[in-house]
């Protein structure tokens, strides 16, 4: 959703396999053991950027580097997020500060909505450079469906997908750091827009299922669509920008069961729609090609039925269920890690009310939860902070810095 960032270069990646010969009583067959999740399949140094090179690219954003950085593309083993949980390789951009720190804080950043593969983090290098230039080892995983896994449809607002892929990206980064003699210290999470949703999904999984493996220090979801049931409201309007909703429906069709029948949802020709979202076009190239009349995009029956409290048609019922099941948080969980939500008040794509309502729901479950929020008002009503211009995109770093600079808590008496 924020498309103006830093682009450097792209590179191909060769994948490796390690077959195992297994002899059965009937015959000898070539079998492969299940890959170890989070293990590295391949890693490549892409380029090194000096402070001067970074400053030249960060200057338009009003930012300045403290260190040069090294960019790596790492392919690692993970699993598909559907019920089959098949082994698959995914990729991440890994950016390492070019300094000699004895201990590196590290951060996993979940990216905003990417529709074209050339904008995937490990291909287009649009995120993570500034954080690494401030001293963080920065991990920016490609969503499954991008990067080396671009032969499947990208996962989108599907909570389990971000939890599984993010977990294995952390494991791969930890393995990379060990091999490179980098001592990793405090772990942070951050994401913007879709990435904020992904961050909260990963945080819930880490705290409830993997707390013994990764100890988070803080999290900063920013401008995220945590309650995605609001997608239904978009179809109630005569005009629509369907770019996000199309991506969601195509992703749910690809990954969730029972399968949605898109012929009963779309008035658009499905071959035309799939061609738009085949990974060759980026966000700004797709938007002008889509009709803006809601009835030209979606079937009238689907539009009317989805507006009902209790939809009657299979597709409307199923889509409503998928939205409900993938809205966050998904359980009675509340954050145990200090978590600060950020949002610009005049965001026109993801309303700030979603953050406010999410924070209120979490605090209602546990008033003592370490949760806070920053809703930034626009100082000039004639030039408001919008989704693509919200200065809080990097605002969370001062929050993380304050945590790193805080004196350690005194040891408890034995």
JOCOR-V832954 format. One record per backbone hydrogen bond with DSSP energy under -1.0 kcal/mol. CO is the residue of the C=O (numbers start at 1). NH is the residue of the N-H. Records with the same first field share a line. If there is no record, write none. Layout:
CO=NH + NH
//
This chain:
3=5
20=31
22=29
27=24
29=22
31=20
36=39
39=77
42=75
44=73
47=71
49=69
50=54
51=55
52=56
53=57
54=58
55=59
58=61 + 63
59=62
68=98
69=49
70=96
71=46 + 47
72=94
73=44
74=92
75=41 + 42
76=90
77=38
78=88
86=80
88=78
90=76
91=142
92=74
93=140
94=72
95=138
96=70
97=99
104=185
105=137
106=188
107=139
108=190
110=192
116=119
117=120
120=123 + 124
121=125
128=132
129=133
131=134 + 136
132=135
133=66 + 67
137=107
138=95
139=109
140=93
143=146
144=155
146=149
147=150
149=152
158=161 + 162
159=163
160=164
161=165
162=166
163=167
164=168
165=169
166=170
167=171
168=172
169=173
170=174
171=175
172=176
173=177
174=178
175=179
176=180
177=182
178=181
183=104
186=106
187=217
188=108
189=220
190=110
191=222
192=195
193=196 + 197
194=198
195=199
196=200
197=201
198=202
199=203
200=204
201=205
202=206
203=207
204=208
205=209
206=210
210=213 + 214
218=189
219=340
220=191
221=342
222=193
224=226
226=328
228=231
229=232
233=236
234=237
238=294
242=246
243=247
244=248
245=249
246=250
247=251
248=252
249=253
250=254
251=255
252=256
261=264
262=265 + 266
265=299
269=273
270=274
271=275
272=276
273=277
275=278
279=117
282=285 + 286
283=287
286=289
287=290
292=240
293=296
294=298
297=267 + 268
299=303
300=304
301=305
302=306
305=308
313=317
314=318
315=319
316=320
317=321
318=322
319=323
320=324
321=325
322=326
338=219
339=372
341=374
342=223
343=376
344=347
351=354
352=356
353=357
354=358
355=359
356=360
357=361
358=362
359=363
360=364
361=365
362=366
366=369
369=371
370=339
372=341
374=343
376=345
380=383
386=389
390=393
391=394
394=397
396=400
397=401
398=402
399=403
400=404
401=405
//
